[in-house]
């Protein structure tokens, strides 16, 4: 199950909730990146690619390097 608009989750992300179909019990949940359903590792790698995990400074450096 994918949930969007969850408080504390980046608006560009969704929360994936894993439910055991035989019991209906929630087995876990993770923040996902975009509509593709990427799980936490992919989300972290995307952040690394986008801004080197350094915020605006990393984003500007990344853009400059791509130029």
N, C-alpha and C positions, 0 to 999 in steps of 0.2 A: 504494500500500500504506500503511495506517495502522498505526502502532505505538503502544501505550500502555505505561506503566510504564517509560519510557526514563530512565535516570539523567541528571539535570541538566535534565529537562523538567518543568515545573509539572504536578502530578498531575491537574489539570483539563484539561490539554492532551494532544494526541497529536503524534507525529512523522510527517509525510507524507514518504514516500520515492517519488521519481519514477524509474521504470525504463523504459528503452527496450525495448519488447516484441520488437523484431527481434534485438537483441543480448544482452538481459538485463543490460546495463550500467546501473549507477545513475547517473542524470543530476543528481541533487541531492536535498536534503531540507530541509524547513522545519517549524518548530513550528506546530501548528494549534490553534485555539481550539474546544473543545467537540466535540459530535458532528456539527455541521453541516459540518465540514471547512473552516472559514475559514482563510485563509492569513495570513501575518505582518501585513499592513496592517490587516486586520480585528481581529486579536488586539491590536495596538497601540491601535486606536481603542476597543476594549472596555475596555482598561486606563485610557485617558484618561477614558472615560465613568464608570467605576467609582470611580476614586480620583485623577483628574487627574494621574496618574503621580507622586504625592507620598506614597504609602504610606498609613499610618493617618490622618495629618492630612488628606490629600486626601479619603479615604473619609468621614471625619466631616463635612468641609465639604460634600461632595457630598450626603450624607444630610440635612444641615441645610437646604441649598438646595432639595432636593426636597420638604421638609416645608412 
